[in-house]
């Protein structure tokens, strides 16, 4: 009998793998129920929805029909690949087909999973609760220190500020961000940007909290309450209906994409400047505008991202708009065209009622500047005075007073304004201008209308300063103190002003300085030179609010220095007043800490000394415990308890010693 031939190698080579899953098939549910005459039309509508997701296989759509000749409200769709099917589920699930039908899209394998479930109920295992880290834990620092983040080269490091001493390192990572870093408005999150999207970090361990998938995102903008975040990329993505979008609005806690929008590219100068969409002060609304003859402001409600009242606010020839920092009110302006004057309008949201308007004539340009607490709106108006000369004036709207009165300040014809900076908490602003090629800074104060004399009301000039080499005024976040600086290409001259007393407290210089950052408490200022602007001589200087230099450090490759923001205090005005009244009592402990810190050799030496002292005390405790354990043996050995002998009793003992003896004969 001939031996059997072994075909195993051939069978292995030409083995046919029978698919065990249907991962490229999706189920589309909640479709309209139609008869055979409308079957083809409905399938074409569904195809149009999914045409940009992937390639549908030939004869890859099956719509089951019932015995009554009508469809069953769902169909099966087969794509070329499983990845395309997964993308279809991600983008089309929840798509609104019409008023009555919202599509439910899921994998066919899920159906198989549900049909193979056991009939007997098995109670699921409850995972052990894992408490999350507190996102504001850094506020509990016993020494009430602030944190800051530094990006140097590819390294990102978070530090504790120790004033003039070496800062304490909190966390360091190499390659933490692919482009730049930023903080969320209340300091809860550190934001890093990557090729895949953005990530949020925080808590005591600095682990990743969440991420948002938006390839090559370049811009990030949080809502003021940190509930929502906007991301923007120059590379658009294709939506389910084939549109190209590059701006996304996300829910921070759930990472849900609430809505996406198409946008123009970000330009250095022009209409499409960042932020493209602007948040209301409470994060309840977000708005964007369309400029030009067909201008409009589109206001969207969160979290639904539905258009307010289902229609935009049409504003012919709209040029720009801004939210009030304290109420849901929009300010916008329209230019002068023909016999229609230029106009600034205040619009209440959501009622859309016009609260206040102001007309301007012979206008070239307008710019709007809100004070940070929303108490004042300053409108800069450039007008034609003659055919060859222009003049600039300021219209200050008093937002908290009845009927919103307006104060007017007109500059000289020879004065050319370059910029304006409001005091964050107060009624003053700094005006940067040039006059006859001389740079000057003027401080103004908006005086209260309830003053003793009506003549005192209005806008008063407080100080006129010769400010050669100054192009920025950076106010302390607490107000009162202001740094006048020459940055971004100037010499880096710094002037530290107390605007309450209108006195110059100190001066300094940080040559080629590019950035100025106040700490959240308003006690320290950091000037830095960023590698992105100046490739050489990068570094930073830490100053006191009076202009005293505390630390100067060269840091090759320094890209960013960012103080961590603090949330608003939870103390009431009454409680804050009480603390200020008893500030000497509260500050005594901090003064002692400051004295200790100033006298210590270093933080490491002090920590080592504390550790040695703790080790010494532990050793004494062990010896005492061992000594007490041997007490009975000592009593047996001595016949009494030696520990009870009064060691304070003094015993005098006289010892005589013959030092020298001399014999002498006396006649």
C-alpha positions as CSV (number, residue, x, y, z in Angstrom):
1,X,0.0,0.0,0.0
2,X,1.5,3.3,-1.1
3,X,2.4,5.8,1.7
4,X,0.0,8.7,2.2
5,X,1.2,12.0,0.7
6,X,1.5,14.9,3.2
7,X,-0.3,18.0,1.8
8,X,0.0,20.1,5.0
9,X,2.5,22.5,3.6
10,X,0.3,23.3,0.6
11,X,-2.8,23.6,2.8
12,X,-1.0,26.0,5.1
13,X,0.2,28.1,2.1
14,X,-3.2,28.4,0.5
15,X,-5.3,28.4,3.7
16,X,-8.5,30.4,3.3
17,X,-9.3,32.5,6.4
18,X,-13.0,32.7,7.0
19,X,-13.8,36.1,8.6
20,X,-15.2,35.8,12.1
21,X,-16.2,39.5,12.4
22,X,-18.0,42.1,10.3
23,X,-16.0,45.1,11.5
24,X,-16.5,46.9,8.1
25,X,-20.3,46.8,8.4
26,X,-22.4,49.4,10.2
27,X,-26.1,49.5,11.1
28,X,-28.0,52.8,10.4
29,X,-31.1,52.9,12.5
30,X,-34.0,55.4,12.9
31,X,-34.5,55.9,9.2
32,X,-37.9,56.9,7.8
33,X,-40.2,53.9,7.0
34,X,-40.9,54.0,3.2
35,X,-42.5,51.7,0.6
36,X,-40.8,50.3,-2.4
37,X,-41.4,53.4,-4.5
38,X,-39.3,55.6,-2.3
39,X,-36.6,53.0,-1.4
40,X,-34.1,54.1,-4.0
41,X,-34.6,57.8,-3.1
42,X,-33.9,57.1,0.6
43,X,-30.8,55.0,-0.1
44,X,-29.4,57.9,-2.3
45,X,-30.0,60.3,0.6
46,X,-28.1,58.1,3.0
47,X,-25.3,57.6,0.4
48,X,-24.9,61.3,0.2
49,X,-24.4,61.6,4.0
50,X,-21.7,58.9,4.0
51,X,-19.9,59.8,0.7
52,X,-17.1,61.6,2.4
53,X,-16.5,59.0,5.1
54,X,-15.2,56.2,2.9
55,X,-15.9,53.9,0.0
56,X,-19.1,51.9,0.1
57,X,-18.7,48.4,-1.4
58,X,-20.6,47.5,-4.5
59,X,-24.0,46.2,-3.5
60,X,-22.9,47.1,0.0
61,X,-26.3,48.6,1.1
62,X,-29.1,46.3,2.2
63,X,-32.4,47.7,3.5
64,X,-34.7,45.0,4.8
65,X,-38.4,45.2,3.8
66,X,-41.3,44.0,5.9
67,X,-44.2,41.7,4.7
68,X,-46.3,44.9,4.2
69,X,-43.9,46.1,1.5
70,X,-42.5,48.8,3.7
71,X,-39.0,49.2,5.1
72,X,-38.2,48.4,8.8
73,X,-36.5,51.7,9.6
74,X,-32.9,50.6,9.3
75,X,-30.3,49.4,6.8
76,X,-26.9,47.7,6.6
77,X,-23.9,49.5,5.0
78,X,-20.6,47.8,4.2
79,X,-17.4,49.8,3.7
80,X,-14.1,48.8,2.2
81,X,-12.2,48.9,5.5
82,X,-13.0,48.7,9.2
83,X,-11.4,52.1,9.8
84,X,-13.9,53.7,7.4
85,X,-16.7,52.0,9.3
86,X,-15.4,53.3,12.6
87,X,-15.2,56.8,11.1
88,X,-18.8,56.5,9.9
89,X,-19.9,55.7,13.4
90,X,-17.9,58.6,14.9
91,X,-19.1,61.2,12.5
92,X,-22.7,60.2,11.6
93,X,-24.1,58.9,14.9
94,X,-26.5,61.5,16.0
95,X,-26.8,63.2,12.6
96,X,-30.2,64.9,12.2
97,X,-31.8,63.7,9.0
98,X,-34.9,65.8,9.4
99,X,-37.1,67.1,12.3
100,X,-38.3,63.6,13.2
101,X,-35.3,61.4,12.5
102,X,-31.9,61.5,14.2
103,X,-29.7,58.7,12.9
104,X,-28.3,56.0,15.2
105,X,-25.2,54.4,13.7
106,X,-23.4,51.5,15.3
107,X,-21.2,48.5,14.4
108,X,-22.8,45.3,13.2
109,X,-20.6,43.3,15.5
110,X,-22.3,45.0,18.4
111,X,-25.6,43.3,17.3
112,X,-23.8,39.9,17.4
113,X,-22.5,40.7,20.8
114,X,-25.9,41.5,22.2
115,X,-27.6,38.4,20.7
116,X,-25.0,36.1,22.2
117,X,-25.5,37.4,25.7
118,X,-26.5,34.9,28.4
119,X,-30.1,34.8,29.4
120,X,-29.0,34.7,33.0
121,X,-28.2,38.1,34.5
122,X,-24.7,38.4,35.9
123,X,-24.2,41.3,38.1
124,X,-21.2,43.4,36.8
125,X,-18.2,43.9,39.0
126,X,-18.2,47.3,40.6
127,X,-14.8,48.9,40.1
128,X,-13.3,50.4,43.2
129,X,-13.7,54.1,43.4
130,X,-10.5,56.0,42.6
131,X,-10.7,59.5,44.0
132,X,-9.4,62.2,41.5
133,X,-6.8,64.7,42.4
134,X,-7.9,68.2,43.3
135,X,-7.2,70.5,40.4
136,X,-6.6,73.5,42.7
137,X,-4.4,71.7,45.2
138,X,-1.5,74.1,44.6
139,X,-3.5,76.8,46.3
140,X,-3.1,75.0,49.6
141,X,0.7,75.6,49.7
142,X,1.5,76.5,53.4
143,X,3.7,79.4,52.3
144,X,1.1,80.7,49.8
145,X,3.6,80.6,46.9
146,X,2.8,80.9,43.3
147,X,3.8,78.6,40.5
148,X,5.2,79.3,37.0
149,X,6.0,77.2,34.0
150,X,9.1,77.5,31.8
151,X,9.6,76.1,28.3
152,X,13.3,75.9,27.5
153,X,14.3,74.0,24.3
154,X,12.2,70.7,24.4
155,X,11.9,70.8,28.3
156,X,8.9,72.1,30.2
157,X,9.3,72.6,33.9
158,X,6.8,73.8,36.6
159,X,8.4,75.6,39.6
160,X,7.4,77.1,43.0
161,X,8.5,80.8,43.3
162,X,10.8,81.4,46.2
163,X,11.5,85.0,45.5
164,X,15.2,85.6,45.6
165,X,16.0,82.0,46.5
166,X,16.3,79.1,44.1
167,X,12.9,78.0,42.9
168,X,11.6,74.5,43.9
169,X,11.1,72.2,40.9
170,X,7.6,70.7,40.9
171,X,7.5,68.7,37.6
172,X,9.7,68.4,34.5
173,X,9.2,66.6,31.2
174,X,11.2,66.5,28.0
175,X,9.0,66.8,24.9
176,X,5.9,67.7,27.0
177,X,4.7,69.9,24.2
178,X,5.4,69.9,20.4
179,X,4.9,73.7,20.0
180,X,4.1,75.9,23.0
181,X,2.3,75.8,26.4
182,X,-0.4,77.8,28.1
183,X,-2.5,77.9,31.2
184,X,-6.3,77.8,31.4
185,X,-7.8,81.1,32.7
186,X,-8.3,79.9,36.3
187,X,-5.0,78.0,36.4
188,X,-6.6,74.5,36.7
189,X,-4.9,73.1,33.6
190,X,-1.6,73.2,31.8
191,X,-2.2,73.0,28.1
192,X,0.2,71.3,25.7
193,X,-0.1,71.1,21.9
194,X,0.7,68.1,19.8
195,X,0.4,66.8,16.3
196,X,-2.6,64.8,17.3
197,X,-4.4,67.6,19.2
198,X,-4.1,69.2,22.7
199,X,-3.8,67.7,26.2
200,X,-4.6,69.1,29.6
201,X,-2.5,68.3,32.7
202,X,-2.9,69.1,36.4
203,X,-3.4,67.9,39.9
204,X,-0.6,67.1,42.4
205,X,0.9,64.3,40.2
206,X,0.7,66.3,37.0
207,X,-0.8,63.4,35.1
208,X,-2.7,63.8,31.8
209,X,-6.3,64.7,32.7
210,X,-7.8,64.6,29.2
211,X,-7.1,65.3,25.5
212,X,-8.9,66.6,22.5
213,X,-8.2,65.1,19.1
214,X,-7.7,67.9,16.6
215,X,-4.7,67.3,14.3
216,X,-2.2,70.1,14.2
217,X,-4.2,72.4,16.4
218,X,-2.3,75.7,16.7
219,X,-4.7,78.0,18.7
220,X,-6.5,77.3,22.0
221,X,-9.1,79.5,23.7
222,X,-10.9,78.6,27.0
223,X,-14.2,80.0,28.2
224,X,-13.7,82.2,31.3
225,X,-15.2,79.4,33.5
226,X,-13.0,76.7,31.9
227,X,-16.1,74.6,31.0
228,X,-15.4,74.8,27.2
229,X,-12.4,75.2,25.0
230,X,-11.9,76.2,21.3
231,X,-9.2,74.7,19.1
232,X,-8.1,75.8,15.7
233,X,-5.9,74.3,13.0
234,X,-4.7,75.7,9.7
235,X,-5.4,72.3,8.2
236,X,-9.2,71.8,7.8
237,X,-10.9,68.5,8.3
238,X,-13.9,67.2,6.3
239,X,-17.2,66.9,8.1
240,X,-19.9,64.3,7.5
241,X,-21.6,66.5,4.9
242,X,-18.3,67.3,3.1
243,X,-17.6,70.8,4.5
244,X,-14.1,71.8,5.4
245,X,-13.9,73.0,9.0
246,X,-10.9,74.0,11.2
247,X,-12.4,75.4,14.4
248,X,-13.8,73.1,17.1
249,X,-15.8,73.8,20.3
250,X,-15.4,71.2,23.0
251,X,-16.8,70.3,26.4
252,X,-13.8,70.1,28.7
253,X,-15.2,67.6,31.2
254,X,-16.7,65.1,28.7
255,X,-14.3,65.9,25.8
256,X,-17.4,66.0,23.6
257,X,-17.2,67.9,20.3
258,X,-20.1,70.3,20.6
259,X,-19.7,71.9,17.1
260,X,-17.2,72.8,14.4
261,X,-17.0,75.8,12.1
262,X,-15.1,76.8,8.9
263,X,-12.8,79.8,9.3
264,X,-10.3,81.9,7.4
265,X,-6.6,81.5,8.1
266,X,-5.2,83.5,11.0
267,X,-3.4,86.5,9.7
268,X,-1.0,88.9,11.4
269,X,-3.2,91.8,10.2
270,X,-6.7,91.6,9.0
271,X,-10.2,90.5,9.9
272,X,-9.4,86.9,10.9
273,X,-7.4,87.8,14.0
274,X,-7.5,85.5,17.0
275,X,-9.8,84.8,18.8
276,X,-12.2,84.2,15.9
277,X,-15.0,83.3,18.3
278,X,-15.4,85.3,21.5
279,X,-16.8,84.1,24.8
280,X,-19.2,86.0,27.0
281,X,-18.0,86.6,30.6
282,X,-19.8,83.6,32.0
283,X,-19.2,81.2,29.2
284,X,-23.0,81.0,28.5
285,X,-22.6,82.3,25.0
286,X,-20.0,82.3,22.2
287,X,-20.2,84.6,19.2
288,X,-18.6,85.3,15.8
289,X,-19.1,88.0,13.3
290,X,-19.3,88.4,9.6
291,X,-18.0,91.8,8.5
292,X,-18.9,94.0,5.5
293,X,-22.2,95.0,3.9
294,X,-23.9,91.7,4.8
295,X,-22.5,91.9,8.3
296,X,-24.0,89.9,11.2
297,X,-23.2,88.6,14.7
298,X,-24.0,85.0,15.3
299,X,-24.5,84.1,19.0
300,X,-24.5,80.5,20.1
301,X,-25.7,79.1,23.4
302,X,-23.7,76.5,25.3
303,X,-23.7,73.6,25.7
304,X,-26.2,73.0,22.8
305,X,-24.2,75.3,20.5
306,X,-27.5,76.2,18.8
307,X,-27.9,79.7,17.2
308,X,-29.6,82.1,19.6
309,X,-33.3,82.5,18.5
310,X,-32.2,80.4,15.4
311,X,-31.0,83.5,13.6
312,X,-28.0,85.8,13.4
313,X,-28.2,89.5,14.4
314,X,-27.9,91.3,11.0
315,X,-25.8,94.5,11.2
316,X,-25.1,96.2,7.9
317,X,-21.4,97.2,7.4
318,X,-20.3,95.7,10.7
319,X,-16.6,96.0,11.4
320,X,-15.9,94.5,14.9
321,X,-17.5,93.6,18.2
322,X,-16.6,92.8,21.8
323,X,-18.3,91.3,24.8
324,X,-18.5,93.2,28.1
325,X,-16.2,91.6,30.7
326,X,-18.9,91.6,33.3
327,X,-22.4,91.3,31.7
328,X,-23.9,89.6,28.6
329,X,-23.7,92.7,26.5
330,X,-22.1,93.1,23.1
331,X,-20.5,96.3,21.9
332,X,-19.9,96.9,18.2
333,X,-19.3,99.6,15.7
334,X,-20.2,100.4,12.1
335,X,-18.4,103.0,9.9
336,X,-19.6,106.2,8.4
337,X,-21.1,105.6,4.9
338,X,-22.7,108.4,2.9
339,X,-25.2,110.3,5.1
340,X,-25.2,107.5,7.7
341,X,-22.8,108.4,10.6
342,X,-20.4,106.0,12.3
343,X,-22.1,104.4,15.3
344,X,-21.1,102.5,18.5
345,X,-23.9,100.3,19.8
346,X,-24.4,98.4,23.1
347,X,-26.7,95.4,22.6
348,X,-28.1,93.2,25.4
349,X,-28.0,89.4,25.1
350,X,-30.3,87.4,24.9
351,X,-33.0,90.1,24.5
352,X,-31.2,91.8,21.6
353,X,-32.4,95.1,23.0
354,X,-30.3,98.2,22.2
355,X,-29.1,99.6,25.5
356,X,-27.1,102.6,24.1
357,X,-25.9,104.1,20.8
358,X,-23.6,107.0,20.0
359,X,-23.1,108.5,16.6
360,X,-19.8,110.0,15.3
361,X,-19.2,112.1,12.2
362,X,-16.2,112.5,9.9
363,X,-14.8,109.3,11.3
364,X,-11.8,107.5,9.9
365,X,-11.5,104.6,12.4
366,X,-12.7,103.5,15.8
367,X,-11.3,101.1,18.4
368,X,-13.0,99.8,21.5
369,X,-11.3,99.2,24.9
370,X,-13.2,97.6,27.7
371,X,-12.0,98.0,31.3
372,X,-11.4,94.5,32.8
373,X,-14.3,94.8,35.3
374,X,-16.7,96.1,32.7
375,X,-17.2,99.5,34.5
376,X,-16.1,101.5,31.5
377,X,-16.0,101.3,27.8
378,X,-13.5,103.6,26.0
379,X,-13.9,104.3,22.3
380,X,-11.0,105.8,20.4
381,X,-12.3,107.9,17.5
382,X,-10.0,109.2,14.7
383,X,-11.7,112.0,12.8
384,X,-10.8,114.3,9.8
385,X,-10.5,117.8,11.3
386,X,-9.5,119.3,7.9
387,X,-8.6,117.8,4.6
388,X,-5.0,117.3,5.7
389,X,-5.2,116.9,9.5
390,X,-6.8,114.3,11.8
391,X,-7.6,114.4,15.5
392,X,-8.1,111.7,18.0
393,X,-10.7,111.7,20.8
394,X,-11.8,109.3,23.6
395,X,-15.4,108.6,24.4
396,X,-15.7,107.0,27.8
397,X,-19.0,105.2,28.5
398,X,-19.8,104.9,32.2
399,X,-21.5,101.5,32.2
400,X,-22.8,101.5,35.8
401,X,-24.5,104.9,35.8
402,X,-28.0,105.7,34.7
403,X,-28.5,106.2,31.0
404,X,-24.7,105.4,30.5
405,X,-23.3,108.9,30.2
406,X,-20.3,109.5,28.0
407,X,-17.2,111.7,28.8
408,X,-15.2,113.1,25.9
409,X,-11.4,113.8,25.8
410,X,-9.8,115.3,22.7
411,X,-6.1,115.0,22.1
412,X,-4.0,117.7,20.4
413,X,-3.6,117.6,16.7
414,X,0.1,117.0,17.2
415,X,-0.5,114.0,19.4
416,X,-0.6,110.6,17.8
417,X,-1.9,107.7,20.0
418,X,-0.1,104.4,19.7
419,X,-1.8,102.3,22.3
420,X,-4.0,102.3,25.5
421,X,-4.0,100.1,28.6
422,X,-6.7,100.1,31.3
423,X,-6.0,99.5,35.0
424,X,-7.5,96.0,35.7
425,X,-9.1,97.0,39.0
426,X,-9.7,100.7,38.9
427,X,-10.7,103.8,36.9
428,X,-7.4,104.8,35.4
429,X,-5.7,104.1,32.0
430,X,-2.3,104.7,30.5
431,X,-2.1,106.3,27.1
432,X,1.0,105.8,24.9
433,X,1.4,108.5,22.2
434,X,4.0,110.4,20.2
435,X,4.2,114.1,19.9
436,X,6.7,115.7,17.5
437,X,8.6,112.4,17.3
438,X,8.8,112.3,21.1
439,X,7.3,109.3,22.9
440,X,5.1,110.1,25.9
441,X,2.9,108.3,28.4
442,X,-0.1,109.9,30.0
443,X,-2.1,108.6,32.9
444,X,-5.8,109.5,33.0
445,X,-8.5,108.9,35.7
446,X,-12.3,108.7,35.2
447,X,-13.7,110.6,38.1
448,X,-16.9,109.7,39.8
449,X,-20.0,111.8,39.1
450,X,-21.0,111.8,42.7
451,X,-18.1,114.0,43.7
452,X,-18.7,117.1,45.8
453,X,-18.4,119.3,42.8
454,X,-19.9,118.8,39.3
455,X,-16.7,120.3,37.9
456,X,-14.7,117.3,39.2
457,X,-16.6,114.8,37.1
458,X,-15.2,113.6,33.8
459,X,-11.8,112.3,32.7
460,X,-8.8,114.0,34.3
461,X,-5.2,113.9,33.2
462,X,-3.0,112.8,36.1
463,X,0.6,112.7,34.8
464,X,2.5,113.4,31.5
465,X,5.7,111.4,31.3
466,X,8.6,111.5,28.9
467,X,8.8,107.9,27.9
468,X,11.6,107.4,25.4
469,X,12.0,103.8,24.4
470,X,8.6,102.7,25.9
471,X,6.0,100.9,23.8
472,X,4.0,99.0,26.5
473,X,2.3,99.8,29.8
474,X,1.8,96.6,31.9
475,X,-0.5,97.1,34.9
476,X,-0.3,95.0,38.1
477,X,-3.3,92.6,38.2
478,X,-4.2,94.3,41.5
479,X,-4.0,97.8,40.0
480,X,-2.1,100.8,41.3
481,X,1.3,99.8,40.1
482,X,2.4,99.9,36.4
483,X,5.5,99.0,34.5
484,X,6.4,101.1,31.4
485,X,8.6,99.0,29.2
486,X,10.3,98.9,25.8
487,X,9.9,95.4,24.5
488,X,10.0,93.5,21.2
489,X,13.0,95.2,19.5
490,X,13.5,98.2,21.8
491,X,16.3,98.6,24.4
492,X,14.4,96.9,27.3
493,X,14.1,100.0,29.5
494,X,11.8,99.5,32.5
495,X,10.1,102.1,34.7
496,X,8.2,101.1,37.8
497,X,5.4,103.5,38.7
498,X,3.1,103.9,41.7
499,X,0.1,105.6,40.1
500,X,-1.6,106.3,43.4
501,X,1.3,108.6,44.4
502,X,2.3,109.4,40.8
503,X,5.9,108.6,41.6
504,X,8.6,106.7,39.9
505,X,9.7,103.9,42.4
506,X,12.6,102.6,40.3
507,X,14.1,101.9,36.9
508,X,15.8,98.9,35.3
509,X,17.1,97.6,32.1
510,X,16.8,94.2,30.4
511,X,18.3,94.6,27.0
512,X,16.3,93.1,24.1
513,X,13.5,92.0,26.5
514,X,10.6,90.5,24.7
515,X,8.0,89.8,27.4
516,X,6.8,91.2,30.7
517,X,4.7,89.1,33.2
518,X,3.2,90.1,36.5
519,X,2.6,87.4,39.1
520,X,-1.0,86.9,40.2
521,X,-0.4,88.7,43.5
522,X,1.0,91.8,41.9
523,X,4.2,91.6,44.0
524,X,6.7,90.4,41.4
525,X,7.4,91.1,37.7
526,X,9.4,88.9,35.3
527,X,11.0,90.2,32.2
528,X,12.3,87.6,29.7
529,X,14.0,87.2,26.4
530,X,12.3,84.5,24.3
531,X,14.3,82.3,21.8
532,X,11.4,82.7,19.4
533,X,12.0,86.4,19.0
534,X,15.8,86.7,19.9
535,X,17.9,83.6,19.2
536,X,20.7,84.7,21.6
537,X,21.1,85.9,25.1
538,X,17.9,84.2,26.4
539,X,17.1,84.5,30.0
540,X,14.9,86.2,32.6
541,X,15.0,88.7,35.5
542,X,12.8,88.7,38.5
543,X,11.9,92.1,39.9
544,X,9.9,93.4,42.9
545,X,7.0,95.7,42.2
546,X,9.3,98.7,43.1
547,X,12.0,97.7,40.5
548,X,14.5,95.9,42.7
549,X,16.3,93.1,40.9
550,X,16.0,89.9,42.8
551,X,17.2,87.2,40.3
552,X,18.9,87.3,37.0
553,X,19.4,84.1,35.1
554,X,20.7,83.3,31.7
555,X,18.7,80.4,30.1
556,X,19.8,79.3,26.6
557,X,16.8,78.3,24.5
558,X,14.2,79.9,26.8
559,X,11.0,80.1,24.9
560,X,8.2,80.8,27.4
561,X,7.8,82.0,31.0
562,X,4.2,81.9,32.3
563,X,2.9,82.6,35.8
564,X,0.1,80.2,36.8
565,X,-3.2,82.2,37.1
566,X,-5.2,82.1,40.3
567,X,-9.0,81.8,40.5
568,X,-11.1,84.6,42.0
569,X,-11.1,84.6,45.7
570,X,-14.1,82.9,47.5
571,X,-13.9,85.5,50.3
572,X,-16.7,88.0,50.5
573,X,-15.9,91.8,50.4
574,X,-16.6,91.9,54.2
575,X,-14.1,89.1,54.9
576,X,-11.5,90.7,52.6
577,X,-11.9,94.0,54.5
578,X,-11.4,92.2,57.8
579,X,-8.2,90.6,56.6
580,X,-6.8,94.0,55.4
581,X,-7.7,95.6,58.7
582,X,-5.8,92.9,60.6
583,X,-3.1,92.4,58.0
584,X,-0.2,92.9,60.5
585,X,-1.5,89.9,62.6
586,X,-1.8,87.7,59.5
587,X,1.5,88.7,58.0
588,X,3.6,88.0,61.2
589,X,3.9,84.3,60.4
590,X,4.9,85.1,56.8
591,X,7.5,87.6,58.1
592,X,9.0,84.9,60.3
593,X,9.1,82.5,57.3
594,X,10.8,85.2,55.2
595,X,13.4,85.8,57.9
596,X,14.0,82.0,58.1
597,X,14.3,81.7,54.3
598,X,16.7,84.7,54.1
599,X,19.1,83.2,56.8
600,X,19.1,79.6,55.5
601,X,22.1,78.3,53.5
602,X,19.8,76.6,51.1
603,X,16.5,74.7,50.9
604,X,18.4,71.4,50.7
605,X,20.6,72.1,53.8
606,X,17.5,73.0,55.8
607,X,15.6,69.9,54.7
608,X,18.7,67.8,55.6
609,X,18.9,69.4,59.1
610,X,15.2,68.7,59.7
611,X,15.7,65.1,58.7
612,X,18.7,64.7,61.0
613,X,16.8,66.2,63.9
614,X,13.9,63.9,63.3
615,X,16.2,60.9,63.1
616,X,17.9,62.0,66.4
617,X,14.6,62.3,68.2
618,X,13.5,58.8,66.9
619,X,16.8,57.4,68.1
620,X,16.3,58.9,71.6
621,X,12.7,57.5,71.7
622,X,14.1,54.0,70.9
623,X,16.8,54.2,73.6
624,X,14.2,55.4,76.1
625,X,11.9,52.5,75.3
626,X,14.8,50.0,75.6
627,X,15.9,51.7,78.9
628,X,12.4,51.3,80.4
629,X,12.2,47.6,79.2
630,X,15.4,46.8,81.3
631,X,14.2,48.6,84.4
632,X,13.4,45.4,86.4
633,X,16.9,44.0,85.6
634,X,18.5,47.2,86.9
635,X,16.5,47.0,90.2
636,X,17.5,43.4,90.7
637,X,21.2,44.2,90.0
638,X,21.5,47.3,92.2
639,X,18.9,46.3,94.8
640,X,17.2,49.7,94.2
641,X,15.9,51.7,91.3
642,X,18.8,53.9,90.2
643,X,16.5,56.1,88.1
644,X,14.9,57.4,91.4
645,X,18.1,58.7,92.8
646,X,17.9,62.5,93.2
647,X,20.6,63.6,90.8
648,X,20.0,67.2,91.8
649,X,21.5,66.5,95.3
650,X,25.0,68.0,95.6
651,X,27.7,65.9,97.4
652,X,30.8,67.7,98.6
653,X,34.1,65.7,98.8
654,X,37.4,67.1,100.1
655,X,40.5,65.6,98.7
656,X,43.9,66.5,100.3
657,X,47.1,65.8,98.5
658,X,50.7,66.4,99.7
659,X,52.4,68.4,97.0
660,X,55.8,69.1,98.6
661,X,57.6,68.7,102.0
662,X,60.5,70.8,103.1
663,X,62.6,70.4,106.3
664,X,64.4,73.4,107.7
665,X,66.5,73.6,110.9
666,X,66.0,76.7,113.0
667,X,68.8,77.7,115.3
